[in-house]
Amino acid sequence: MNKNFLNIIRFAVILLIVGVFLFFLVYTVFLPRAKYSNYDVLTSKPDLTAQGLIDGTYTEQFGDYFSDTVHNRDWFKDAYASIRDLFGIRTKDGDEEVVIRDESSEPDDETSVPVQESSGEPVSAEVSGNESGSTSAPEHSGSESSADTSVPAEESSRPPETSQGGKTPVADNPEISGSVLVMTIDGHTWALEIYGGDANLKTIPRYTAVLNSFAERNPDIHVSSMVIPKAAAYYLEYSEKYASRAGNCLRDMNAIAERLSDKVTNINIYDVLKEHRDEPIYFRTDHHWTQLGAYYAAKKLAEELHLPFAEISNYEETLREGYIGTMYNYSDKNPRILRDPEIFPVYAPPKMYSASYYDQKFNYIRDHDILWSVPDDKRSSWYMTFLNGDSYSWKVHSNLCSNGRKVLVVKDSYGNSLIPFLLYSFEEVYVVDARKFELNLNTFVRQEGITDVLFSEVAFSAVSSGYIGDLEKLCK
C-alpha cells in the first residue's frame, strides 16, 4: 500500500481522536452544566474542605456532581432508556418485591425539580383537543409505612365484574418496571402503584384517633375527613395478575370511616370517582390525580356540608400538551412512558379572590395567585402549578362566596389541586401541609377564627406512620 496513503490514514485517525477528545472536553467542561432535571434530584457541588481532600470524599463527591450535571443530561438519560429498550433490557416481571411509596416521605416536588418563581401570572398555554382515554397516578416509599410491600407469586387472574355486568378489559403488555406496574389500557401507557395498605390495622386507628381527638377538643369547628383513593383503586383491575389488589384502597377507606367518631364527617369520594373513572381523573404518567378528579371530590364535599358550589364550566380551562410526570422516574425511565405523554389540564377560577403565601410558621411572605406559571421545559414539575408545591402555607380570601365560613385544609400534595374548587364554598381558605407546618393546629384555628377543618390526603398518607406522626405533632 502506498506509504503516503498510510500516512494520510494515520493523520485522519489522529485528527478524529483529537476531535473527539476536544468535543468531550468542550461539552463536559465549557458548556453550561445542568442545574435541574425533569426526573431526578441532581448531585450538589461539594464544598472544598481540607478534611474532604485528605479522606477523598471531596473528589468522590465532585466526580458524582460532575457526571450528574453534564450539559443536556436528561437527553442522554432518555436516549439511554430508549437504547436499552431497543435491545430488550428490561426489569423482569416476576415475583420480585414491589416498592410501595407513600406521601409522607416523598421528596418535595420543588426540591426534586426546582421551579423559578414566576412574575405572578397564572399558568397559560394553548388550548388543544382532549386526549383520548383516561388518566391515572402514584407516590413514594415510607420508611415506616404499614403498607404491604410484597407482591405474592400467585394473584387472582380473574378480572372483576364491571358495574355493567361485563368483564373489565384486560391491559396489554403489563410489566413491573422500577417500582411500578406499566401497562397499556385502551392504547395508552399507564404506570400504577400496587397499593398494599394497612390490612392489619396497624396505623389506621392512629389516624382516626388524631381526627377524633382534634374534633373533641374543638367542638365549635366542623371537622371533615376526605381520604383520596389512589389510581390503583380503579385501574389495577385491568391487570389480570394484580386485579385482586384493586380493592385494598377501598378496604382501608372503609376501615377509616368506621373508626371516625360522630364529630367527624367522612367525605366518601370513592364512589364519586368510580362513576367518572373513564374520564381523565388521574394522570397516566404521574402519581397524582388530575384537577378534574379534585373537582368531583370538591363537589361531593359541598354536597355533604350543604355548601354552595359552582360547576366546572365557571372555570377557565387550559390544556397543556406533552406532560410526562413523576412515574417516568419511578419506573426506572421506562421508554413506554416517555413515548406516550399526556395532557395536563388546569381549571382556573374567576379572578375574584386574593391570595397570600406564608412560611411554615405562618409568617407572611408575599401575595401571589394560587396558580403558578411553570415553564414548558420543566414538564415533570407542572403539578406545581397548584400552590407551587408544598413549601408554603396559604390564605385565600374569596369574593365568590360570602357565607362567613373559613376552612383550614390540612393536606399532602394531593390537596393542592383541590383548593381552586373551594372558593365558591368558603369565604376564606387556609392551606397547610401536614408534613411541614410548625404551629399547633388547636391554637391556630382559634387565632384565625376557623369554622371548618378538612383533613384531605391520599390513602397512602392516611396509612403511613410517618404522615400520621406529623398529624399527631400538629394536633397534640
C-alpha positions as CSV (number, residue, x, y, z in Angstrom):
1,M,0.0,0.0,0.0
2,N,1.2,3.5,-0.8
3,K,3.2,5.0,2.1
4,N,1.7,8.4,1.6
5,F,-1.8,6.9,1.8
6,L,-1.0,5.2,5.1
7,N,0.3,8.4,6.5
8,I,-3.0,10.1,5.5
9,I,-4.9,7.4,7.2
10,R,-2.8,7.8,10.4
11,F,-3.2,11.5,10.3
12,A,-7.0,11.2,9.8
13,V,-7.3,8.8,12.8
14,I,-5.2,11.2,14.9
15,L,-7.4,14.1,13.9
16,L,-10.5,12.0,14.7
17,I,-9.2,11.1,18.2
18,V,-8.2,14.7,18.9
19,G,-11.5,15.9,17.6
20,V,-13.5,13.5,19.8
21,F,-11.3,14.5,22.8
22,L,-11.8,18.2,22.2
23,F,-15.6,17.7,21.7
24,F,-16.0,15.9,25.0
25,L,-13.7,18.4,26.7
26,V,-15.8,21.3,25.5
27,Y,-19.0,19.5,26.2
28,T,-18.2,18.5,29.7
29,V,-16.1,21.4,30.9
30,F,-17.1,24.6,29.0
31,L,-20.8,24.2,28.2
32,P,-23.2,25.2,31.0
33,R,-23.9,22.5,33.4
34,A,-27.4,21.2,34.1
35,K,-29.0,22.9,37.1
36,Y,-32.1,20.9,37.3
37,S,-33.6,17.6,35.9
38,N,-37.1,16.8,34.9
39,Y,-36.8,13.5,36.7
40,D,-34.0,13.4,39.3
41,V,-32.5,15.4,42.2
42,L,-29.1,16.4,40.9
43,T,-26.0,15.9,43.0
44,S,-25.0,19.2,44.6
45,K,-21.5,20.7,44.1
46,P,-19.5,19.8,47.3
47,D,-17.7,22.3,49.4
48,L,-13.9,22.1,49.3
49,T,-12.5,21.3,52.7
50,A,-9.1,20.1,53.9
51,Q,-10.7,17.0,55.5
52,G,-12.5,16.2,52.3
53,L,-9.2,16.3,50.3
54,I,-7.5,14.2,52.9
55,D,-10.1,11.4,53.1
56,G,-11.0,11.5,49.4
57,T,-14.7,12.4,50.0
58,Y,-14.4,15.7,48.1
59,T,-13.0,14.2,44.9
60,E,-15.6,11.4,45.1
61,Q,-18.5,13.8,45.6
62,F,-17.1,16.2,42.9
63,G,-16.9,13.3,40.5
64,D,-20.6,12.5,41.2
65,Y,-21.6,16.1,40.7
66,F,-19.5,16.5,37.5
67,S,-21.1,13.4,35.9
68,D,-24.6,14.1,37.1
69,T,-24.8,17.7,35.8
70,V,-23.4,17.2,32.3
71,H,-24.9,19.6,29.8
72,N,-28.2,18.3,28.4
73,R,-28.1,15.3,30.8
74,D,-31.8,14.4,30.5
75,W,-31.4,13.9,26.8
76,F,-28.6,11.4,27.4
77,K,-30.7,9.7,30.0
78,D,-33.7,9.4,27.7
79,A,-31.6,8.2,24.8
80,Y,-30.1,5.5,27.0
81,A,-33.5,4.4,28.2
82,S,-34.6,4.1,24.5
83,I,-31.5,2.2,23.5
84,R,-31.9,-0.2,26.5
85,D,-35.5,-0.8,25.4
86,L,-34.4,-1.4,21.8
87,F,-32.1,-4.2,22.9
88,G,-34.7,-5.7,25.2
89,I,-33.0,-4.9,28.5
90,R,-36.0,-4.8,30.9
91,T,-36.7,-5.5,34.6
92,K,-38.2,-8.9,34.8
93,D,-41.9,-9.1,35.7
94,G,-41.6,-11.9,38.2
95,D,-42.2,-12.4,41.9
96,E,-40.0,-9.6,43.0
97,E,-40.9,-7.2,45.7
98,V,-42.6,-4.0,44.5
99,V,-41.8,-0.9,46.4
100,I,-44.9,0.8,47.7
101,R,-44.4,4.5,48.1
102,D,-46.2,6.8,50.4
103,E,-46.7,10.6,50.5
104,S,-45.2,11.2,53.9
105,S,-41.6,10.6,52.8
106,E,-41.9,11.8,49.2
107,P,-39.3,14.3,48.2
108,D,-40.8,17.8,47.8
109,D,-41.7,18.5,44.3
110,E,-39.9,21.8,44.5
111,T,-36.6,20.2,45.6
112,S,-36.8,17.4,43.1
113,V,-37.2,19.8,40.2
114,P,-36.7,23.4,41.1
115,V,-39.0,25.9,39.5
116,Q,-38.1,29.6,39.3
117,E,-40.8,31.9,40.8
118,S,-42.9,33.4,38.1
119,S,-43.8,37.0,37.7
120,G,-47.1,36.2,39.4
121,E,-49.1,35.4,36.2
122,P,-51.2,32.3,36.3
123,V,-50.5,29.4,34.0
124,S,-51.1,30.0,30.4
125,A,-50.9,27.6,27.5
126,E,-52.6,26.9,24.2
127,V,-55.8,25.0,24.5
128,S,-55.9,21.8,22.5
129,G,-58.3,18.9,22.0
130,N,-58.9,16.4,24.7
131,E,-56.7,13.4,25.0
132,S,-58.4,10.2,24.2
133,G,-58.6,7.7,27.0
134,S,-58.5,8.2,30.7
135,T,-55.6,9.0,33.1
136,S,-54.0,7.8,36.4
137,A,-51.5,8.5,39.2
138,P,-48.9,7.3,42.2
139,E,-46.4,8.2,45.3
140,H,-43.1,7.5,47.4
141,S,-41.7,4.9,49.8
142,G,-42.1,5.4,53.5
143,S,-39.6,4.1,56.0
144,E,-42.2,3.1,58.5
145,S,-45.3,2.7,56.4
146,S,-47.5,-0.2,57.2
147,A,-48.2,-0.6,53.5
148,D,-47.9,-4.2,52.3
149,T,-44.8,-4.1,50.2
150,S,-44.6,-7.6,48.7
151,V,-46.4,-9.0,45.8
152,P,-47.3,-12.7,46.1
153,A,-46.4,-15.0,43.3
154,E,-50.0,-16.0,42.8
155,E,-52.5,-13.3,42.3
156,S,-56.1,-13.5,41.2
157,S,-56.1,-13.8,37.4
158,R,-59.8,-13.2,37.0
159,P,-60.7,-9.5,36.3
160,P,-63.6,-8.3,38.5
161,E,-67.1,-7.7,37.1
162,T,-67.7,-4.1,35.9
163,S,-70.7,-2.2,37.0
164,Q,-72.4,-3.0,33.7
165,G,-72.1,-6.7,34.4
166,G,-69.4,-7.4,31.7
167,K,-65.7,-8.2,32.1
168,T,-63.2,-5.5,32.7
169,P,-60.9,-5.1,29.6
170,V,-57.5,-6.7,30.1
171,A,-54.5,-4.5,29.9
172,D,-51.8,-5.2,27.3
173,N,-48.1,-5.7,27.9
174,P,-48.0,-5.4,31.7
175,E,-44.6,-5.3,33.3
176,I,-43.1,-4.4,36.6
177,S,-40.7,-1.5,35.8
178,G,-38.7,0.1,38.6
179,S,-41.2,0.3,41.4
180,V,-44.4,0.5,39.4
181,L,-46.6,-1.5,37.1
182,V,-46.6,-0.3,33.5
183,M,-49.3,-1.5,31.1
184,T,-51.3,-0.4,28.1
185,I,-55.1,0.4,28.5
186,D,-57.1,1.5,25.5
187,G,-54.0,2.2,23.5
188,H,-52.3,4.4,26.2
189,T,-49.5,3.6,28.6
190,W,-50.3,3.7,32.3
191,A,-48.0,3.5,35.3
192,L,-49.6,2.3,38.5
193,E,-48.5,1.6,42.1
194,I,-49.7,-1.7,43.6
195,Y,-51.3,-0.4,46.7
196,G,-50.8,-2.7,49.8
197,G,-52.3,-0.5,52.5
198,D,-53.0,-1.4,56.2
199,A,-54.6,-4.8,56.1
200,N,-53.6,-5.5,59.7
201,L,-54.9,-2.2,61.1
202,K,-51.5,-1.1,62.5
203,T,-51.8,2.6,61.5
204,I,-55.4,3.4,60.6
205,P,-56.5,3.5,64.3
206,R,-53.8,6.1,64.9
207,Y,-55.0,8.2,62.0
208,T,-58.6,8.2,63.2
209,A,-57.6,8.8,66.8
210,V,-55.9,12.1,65.8
211,L,-59.0,13.4,63.9
212,N,-61.4,12.2,66.6
213,S,-59.3,13.9,69.4
214,F,-59.0,17.1,67.4
215,A,-62.8,17.3,66.8
216,E,-63.4,16.6,70.5
217,R,-61.1,19.4,71.5
218,N,-62.6,21.8,69.1
219,P,-66.4,21.2,69.4
220,D,-67.3,24.5,67.7
221,I,-65.5,23.6,64.5
222,H,-66.8,21.3,61.8
223,V,-64.2,18.6,61.1
224,S,-64.2,16.5,57.9
225,S,-62.0,13.7,56.6
226,M,-61.5,13.2,52.9
227,V,-59.2,10.3,52.1
228,I,-58.3,10.3,48.4
229,P,-58.1,6.9,46.6
230,K,-55.0,6.0,44.6
231,A,-55.4,5.3,40.9
232,A,-54.8,1.7,41.8
233,A,-58.3,1.5,43.3
234,Y,-59.8,1.8,39.9
235,Y,-57.3,0.8,37.3
236,L,-55.4,-2.2,38.8
237,E,-58.4,-4.3,37.9
238,Y,-57.4,-4.0,34.3
239,S,-54.4,-6.2,35.2
240,E,-55.1,-9.9,35.3
241,K,-52.2,-10.6,37.7
242,Y,-52.8,-7.7,40.2
243,A,-56.5,-7.3,39.9
244,S,-57.1,-8.6,43.4
245,R,-55.1,-5.7,44.8
246,A,-57.6,-3.1,43.4
247,G,-59.8,-3.4,46.5
248,N,-57.1,-2.7,49.1
249,C,-57.7,1.1,48.9
250,L,-61.4,0.8,49.4
251,R,-60.8,-1.6,52.3
252,D,-58.7,1.0,54.1
253,M,-61.1,3.8,53.3
254,N,-63.9,1.8,54.8
255,A,-61.9,1.0,57.9
256,I,-61.2,4.7,58.4
257,A,-64.8,5.6,58.0
258,E,-65.9,3.0,60.6
259,R,-63.5,4.4,63.2
260,L,-64.3,8.1,62.8
261,S,-66.4,9.5,65.6
262,D,-69.8,11.2,65.0
263,K,-67.9,14.5,65.5
264,V,-66.0,14.0,62.2
265,T,-67.8,13.9,58.8
266,N,-66.4,11.3,56.5
267,I,-66.4,12.6,52.9
268,N,-66.6,9.4,50.9
269,I,-65.4,10.2,47.4
270,Y,-64.6,6.6,46.3
271,D,-67.9,6.0,44.6
272,V,-68.0,9.5,43.0
273,L,-64.6,9.0,41.4
274,K,-65.6,5.5,40.3
275,E,-68.5,6.9,38.4
276,H,-66.0,9.1,36.4
277,R,-63.1,6.6,36.1
278,D,-63.4,6.6,32.3
279,E,-62.7,10.4,32.4
280,P,-59.1,11.7,33.0
281,I,-59.4,12.0,36.8
282,Y,-55.9,10.6,37.3
283,F,-52.7,11.0,35.4
284,R,-51.3,8.1,33.5
285,T,-47.7,9.3,33.9
286,D,-47.8,10.9,37.4
287,H,-48.6,9.8,40.9
288,H,-51.2,12.5,41.4
289,W,-54.9,12.8,40.5
290,T,-55.8,15.5,37.9
291,Q,-57.6,18.6,38.7
292,L,-60.8,17.1,37.2
293,G,-60.6,14.4,39.9
294,A,-60.3,17.1,42.5
295,Y,-63.3,18.9,41.1
296,Y,-65.5,15.9,41.6
297,A,-64.2,15.5,45.2
298,A,-64.9,19.2,46.0
299,K,-68.4,18.8,44.6
300,K,-69.0,15.9,46.9
301,L,-67.6,17.9,49.9
302,A,-70.0,20.8,49.1
303,E,-73.0,18.4,48.9
304,E,-72.1,16.7,52.2
305,L,-71.7,20.1,54.0
306,H,-74.6,21.8,52.3
307,L,-72.4,24.5,50.8
308,P,-72.7,26.5,47.6
309,F,-70.7,25.1,44.7
310,A,-70.0,26.1,41.1
311,E,-69.9,23.8,38.1
312,I,-66.7,23.4,36.3
313,S,-68.0,25.4,33.3
314,N,-67.4,28.5,35.5
315,Y,-63.6,27.8,35.4
316,E,-61.3,28.7,32.6
317,E,-59.9,25.5,31.1
318,T,-56.3,25.3,29.9
319,L,-54.8,22.1,28.4
320,R,-51.0,21.7,28.3
321,E,-49.8,19.0,25.9
322,G,-46.7,16.8,26.4
323,Y,-46.9,16.1,30.1
324,I,-44.7,13.3,31.5
325,G,-44.9,13.1,35.2
326,T,-43.1,11.5,38.1
327,M,-43.8,7.9,37.1
328,Y,-41.2,8.0,34.3
329,N,-38.6,8.3,37.0
330,Y,-40.3,5.8,39.4
331,S,-40.4,3.3,36.5
332,D,-36.7,3.4,36.0
333,K,-37.2,5.6,33.0
334,N,-39.4,3.2,31.1
335,P,-39.4,4.5,27.5
336,R,-43.1,3.4,27.0
337,I,-44.0,6.3,29.3
338,L,-41.6,8.7,27.5
339,R,-43.2,7.8,24.2
340,D,-46.8,8.5,25.4
341,P,-47.1,11.9,27.0
342,E,-50.5,13.1,28.2
343,I,-52.5,16.3,28.6
344,F,-52.2,18.4,31.8
345,P,-55.5,20.2,32.5
346,V,-55.7,23.4,34.5
347,Y,-59.0,24.9,35.7
348,A,-58.6,28.5,36.8
349,P,-61.3,30.1,39.0
350,P,-62.5,33.7,38.2
351,K,-60.1,36.4,39.4
352,M,-62.4,37.3,42.3
353,Y,-60.1,36.4,45.1
354,S,-56.9,37.5,46.8
355,A,-54.2,35.1,47.9
356,S,-51.0,35.2,50.0
357,Y,-48.5,32.6,50.9
358,Y,-46.7,32.2,54.2
359,D,-43.8,30.2,55.7
360,Q,-44.4,27.2,57.9
361,K,-44.9,29.3,61.0
362,F,-47.4,31.4,59.1
363,N,-45.3,34.4,58.7
364,Y,-46.4,36.4,55.6
365,I,-44.1,36.2,52.6
366,R,-46.0,37.8,49.7
367,D,-49.2,37.9,47.7
368,H,-49.5,35.6,44.7
369,D,-52.0,33.8,42.5
370,I,-52.8,30.3,43.7
371,L,-51.9,29.1,40.2
372,W,-48.2,29.4,39.3
373,S,-46.5,29.6,35.9
374,V,-44.3,26.5,35.4
375,P,-42.1,26.6,32.3
376,D,-42.8,24.2,29.5
377,D,-39.2,22.7,29.7
378,K,-39.9,21.7,33.3
379,R,-42.7,19.4,32.3
380,S,-42.4,16.9,35.1
381,S,-43.0,19.8,37.5
382,W,-46.3,21.0,36.1
383,Y,-48.2,19.8,39.1
384,M,-46.5,22.6,41.0
385,T,-48.9,24.8,39.0
386,F,-51.1,24.4,42.1
387,L,-49.7,26.5,45.1
388,N,-46.2,26.0,43.8
389,G,-46.0,22.7,45.6
390,D,-45.8,22.1,49.3
391,S,-43.3,24.6,50.5
392,Y,-45.7,27.3,51.7
393,S,-48.9,27.8,53.7
394,W,-51.6,29.8,52.2
395,K,-54.5,32.1,52.9
396,V,-57.1,32.9,50.2
397,H,-60.0,35.3,50.6
398,S,-62.7,34.6,48.1
399,N,-65.2,37.2,46.7
400,L,-67.1,34.3,45.1
401,C,-68.6,33.4,48.4
402,S,-70.0,35.4,51.4
403,N,-71.2,32.8,53.9
404,G,-68.6,33.6,56.6
405,R,-67.2,30.1,56.5
406,K,-63.4,29.7,57.0
407,V,-61.9,26.4,56.1
408,L,-58.5,25.1,57.1
409,V,-57.3,22.4,54.6
410,V,-54.7,20.1,56.2
411,K,-53.3,18.2,53.3
412,D,-50.5,16.4,51.4
413,S,-49.7,17.3,47.8
414,Y,-53.0,15.8,46.6
415,G,-54.8,18.7,48.3
416,N,-53.1,21.3,46.2
417,S,-55.2,20.9,43.1
418,L,-58.4,20.8,45.3
419,I,-58.1,24.4,46.5
420,P,-59.4,26.3,43.4
421,F,-62.7,24.5,43.7
422,L,-63.3,25.6,47.3
423,L,-63.6,29.3,46.5
424,Y,-67.3,29.1,45.8
425,S,-68.0,27.2,49.0
426,F,-65.9,29.1,51.6
427,E,-65.2,32.8,52.1
428,E,-61.7,32.1,53.3
429,V,-59.5,29.1,52.6
430,Y,-56.3,28.4,54.7
431,V,-54.0,25.7,53.5
432,V,-51.2,23.9,55.4
433,D,-49.2,20.8,54.6
434,A,-49.3,18.3,57.4
435,R,-45.7,17.3,56.8
436,K,-44.3,20.8,57.1
437,F,-46.4,23.2,59.2
438,E,-44.9,24.1,62.5
439,L,-47.7,25.6,64.5
440,N,-50.1,23.8,66.8
441,L,-53.4,23.4,64.9
442,N,-55.6,23.8,68.1
443,T,-54.1,27.2,68.7
444,F,-54.1,28.2,65.0
445,V,-57.8,27.5,64.4
446,R,-58.7,29.7,67.3
447,Q,-56.4,32.5,66.3
448,E,-57.8,32.6,62.8
449,G,-61.4,32.1,63.6
450,I,-61.6,28.8,61.6
451,T,-65.1,27.3,61.2
452,D,-64.2,24.2,59.2
453,V,-61.2,21.9,59.1
454,L,-60.8,19.5,56.2
455,F,-58.2,16.7,56.5
456,S,-57.5,15.7,52.9
457,E,-54.8,13.4,51.9
458,V,-54.2,10.4,49.6
459,A,-54.8,6.9,51.1
460,F,-51.1,6.2,51.3
461,S,-50.7,9.1,53.7
462,A,-53.6,8.1,55.8
463,V,-52.0,4.7,56.5
464,S,-48.4,5.9,56.7
465,S,-46.9,6.1,60.2
466,G,-44.7,9.0,59.1
467,Y,-47.6,11.1,57.9
468,I,-49.7,10.2,60.9
469,G,-46.8,11.1,63.2
470,D,-46.8,14.6,61.6
471,L,-50.5,14.9,62.3
472,E,-50.1,13.8,65.9
473,K,-47.5,16.6,66.4
474,L,-49.7,19.2,64.8
475,C,-52.8,18.3,66.8
476,K,-51.3,17.5,70.3
